[in-house]
Amino acid sequence: MTSMWKKTGIPVKIGLTFAALGIILVIVGILRGNVPMNPASMAVALLIGGGMWFLVSWAVATAAMDVEADMAASTEDVDEQ
């Protein structure tokens, strides 16, 4: 597991971390009674909660890394001139 964790990119690590946080928040919601005690409803809530947190945080982290790479490239171009 640690070998696989080291090989994944930073945006994926951020996405998985926030997905875990989203799943924990959904579990709290289930325990508080905000989700019907139907296994299908709980599964959908966990999938939507974890999936959306993963997707949004991964997209933001990827965009941030792209901006940083572009800024570094533009800085190198200015230094060369």
C-alpha positions, 0 to 999 in steps of 0.5 A, a space after each residue: 500500500 505504501 508503495 502505491 501511495 508513493 507513486 500516486 500524484 499529489 492531486 490524487 492524494 489530496 482527492 483521496 484525503 478529502 474523499 475520506 473526510 466526506 465519507 466520515 461526514 456522511 457516516 456522521 449524517 447516517 448516525 444522526 438519522 439524516 439518511 434513511 436506514 435503507 442499505 441502498 440509500 446509505 450506499 448512495 449517500 456514501 458514494 455521492 459524498 465521497 465521490 463529490 469531495 474527491 472530484 472537487 478537491 482533485 480538480 482544484 489541486 490539479 488546476 493549482 498544480 497546472 497554474 504553478 507549472 505555468 508560472 514556473 515556465 513563464 519565470 524561466 522564459 523571462 530569466 532566459 531573455 
